[in-house]
Amino acid sequence: MEHQLNLPITGMHCENCTSTITRHLKKMDGVLAAEVSLATEYASVTFDASTLSEEAIVDKIRDLGFDVVDADKEDAARAAELQRQKRQFTVGLIFTLPLFLISMGRDMNLLGAWASAGWVNWFMFGLALPVQGYVAWDYYIGGIKALRNRSANMDVLVAMGSSVAFLYSLVVTIALGMDVGTRFGTHVYFETAAVIITLIKLGKLLEARAKGKINAALKKLPQLSPTIACRLKNDEEQHIPIEQVGIGDVLLVRPGESIPVDGVVRSGKSAIDESVFTGESLPVDKGPGDPVTAATMNQSGMLTMEATHIGAETALARLVQLVHTTQQSKPPIQRAADAVTNVFVPIVTGIAIVTFLVWWFLLGAGFTPAMLRLVAILVTACPCALGLATPTAVMMGTGIGAQRGILFRNGEALERAGDLTTIVLDKTGTLTEGKLRLTDILTDTDASELLQLCAAAERGSEHPIGRAVVQAAKERGLDIATPSQFEAVAGHGITAQVDKNSVIMGNLSLIQQHNIPTRRFEEDAARLQTEAKTVLWVAIDAQVAGLLAVADTLKSEAHAAVSELYELGCTVVMMTGDNRVTADVIAKAARIGDVMAELKPEDKAAAVKKLQAENGGLVAMVGDGINDTPALAQADIGISLGTGTDIARETAHVTLMHSDLRGLPDAIRLSRATMRTIKQNLFWAFFYNVLLIPVAAGALYPLPFVPMMFRELHPMLAAFAMAFSSVSVVLNSLRLQWKKLPVRTQKASSLPSRN
């Protein structure tokens, strides 16, 4: 029997950890599929429950050195982990800052004669020891796990780089204290090791916070469904927990209440707000025989419904599982430095050992010269600059993005955004304003008077169309009276009495029910409908007085944003759950040629997956609603608007804190600039390593015309090169702050057109 299991895991530090867990789980008999996500820190395992137990899977993960958290204790465990990361960073900052100031002060001769005292090195050692022994502990553990699994990752880099600098400095300190000469040098680099650890720990802290938000957002989805349902049994109302609802139960749903489970309407008529799933602003009229979905909102009439899907079978539950599964199934992506060090670190270690043996045994130089060669190679090849190359550029890039209202969830999102080839834009709330606005007033009389009368009639309405009419009147400064009578006609419109005027507003069917002639405005109504606008017929005192039209209008900056995306070499696609006519009208206005319409949430995710397979490049999904979350999770880069739902923002890899779509091309430009900087940093980091490793091994020793300092390459000189490479990397990353992005001005709010 196939069973799905989602396990929260702690103790993962990098993608190497996820690949290790995935590989071992897939080797277990009975496991059908296994995916592990570092972003959500979850393992998704599909297994045959007849041959394998959940306990065996948990034991296997724990045997690998990781832990599985009980579901009911997950929040507490995640919070404790975040607090631990905070403590580590705080300790690192407390000890690193004075250590850095003392070291720089001594190097710049600002500390006076006492700077050369022997106790100063020991004092610096005392400051560096807590950083190396406590703050860096995660990197040592992660590095050991990676090496145990025959791979090298960022943890190996950080642990090796910091420990070599630390241990070399300790040897120098001991040698000076024992007065055995300066053959190991006189300069210590305790601050180098501490700064690397503390800086990268800051990135880990930010990453832990992001993971916590993702998991919290996923847990919010089931809370959209009500906890209590009203069941009708023997004509009596029974208020029961949602878990007690069974298939076939008849439920009562009053106006303003959420639909408790998936089902079919048995009696009553109402307008249902389904934006939680469709993202569309217009409610959908429902009557007997129509399906309704859990967590959607009943806006007007009272309904009785029959439950058809409950628990894990509801559309909401399936949506939650789809988001979760999609996030778990993302392929692991190694950073450039991680990929390089899988080869670089073992090779450098091998070169150092071989050099030591050759100089000691083969050339007979003795232990001390051979050891100096080994130390010089390790210090020269110490990947301090490599450890800083990516994080410093990413931190600068994300900082610049934050200033522009562009939030990248992590460095991976920042790196990959520049490689996007296809941008998929949701319609409602992304390309459009996401709410109805009055666009047209057609009348043979005064337009303001007609709008004023209609707004008064709609004053008591909670329908989005009515609110749009009232809002338009307020924007024009019109006084809005209170109707003496008001009645909502479900699925058709309203009737009202305003002063001495009898007002009927709604669709054509409502006007025809009152036997009111409509010929005067029939052509205008047909034209407005072809423009994807909702037409309101207005009759006053049994005579058609005009038409009002409302629509979800295109954002003012949408066309400019799409044009910039085309200029950056991206293909732009519009995706929506709305009907084809409306979709084509909006796409034409935004100058988008590729349109996908009438899609359900799961269809959107499948469409994104198809684009990924067909186009061969990276695909971004831009959306703001809960219905967009599966597609956001499926996309290579999910981009959400800050005005969207919590789950959309937390599922996305990039969040635009404003609703200005011009942030999309800005994000791509910033990503490309950051990636250029990262590649430059990696080049400079390797330049010193590749150039000086042969020198440290003694390649120049046979050449008498070369200065002795290069022929022997004292570890002090090697350490200077190492430190200089780190400084050059940091300075190059700082250049990103001068990256020029277009100046964006705030868009002016648009008023509805008046005809």
Secondary structure, 3 states (H helix, E strand, C coil): CEEEEEEEEECCCCHHHHHHHHHHHHCCCCEEEEEEECCCCEEEEEEECCCCCHHHHHHHHHHCCCEECCHHHHHHHHHHHHHHHHHHHHHHHHHHHHHHHHHHHHHCCCCCHHHHCHHHHHHHHHHHHHHHHHHCHHHHHHHHHHHHCCCCCHHHHHHHHHHHHHHHHHHHHHHHHCCCCCCCCCCCCHHHHHHHHHHHHHHHHHHHHHHHHHHHHHHHHHHHCCCEEEEEECCEEEEEEHHHCCCCCEEEECCCCECCCEEEEEECCEEEECHHHHCCCCCEEECCCCEECCCCEECCCCEEEEEEECHHHCHHHHHHHHHHHHHHCCCCCCCHHHHHHHHHHHHHHHHHHHHHHHHHHHCCCCHHHHHHHHHHHHHHHCCHHHHHHHHHHHHHHHHHHHHCCEEECCHHHHHHHCCEEEEEEEHHHHHEEEEEEEEEEEECCCHHHHHHHHHHHCCCCCCHHHHHHHHHHHHCCCCCCCCCEEEEECCCEEEEEECCEEEEEECHHHHHHCCCCCHHHHHHHHHHHHCCCEEEEEEECCEEEEEEEEEEEECCCHHHHHHHHHHCCCEEEEECCCCHHHHHHHHHHHCCCEEECCCCHHHHHHHHHHHHHHHCCEEEEEECCHHHHHHHHHCCEEEEECCCCHHHHHHCCEEECCCCCCHHHHHHHHHHHHHHHHHHHHHHHHHHHHHHHHHHHCCCCCCCCCCHHHHHCCHHHHHHHHHHHHHHHHHHHHHHHHCCCCCCCCCCCCCCCCC
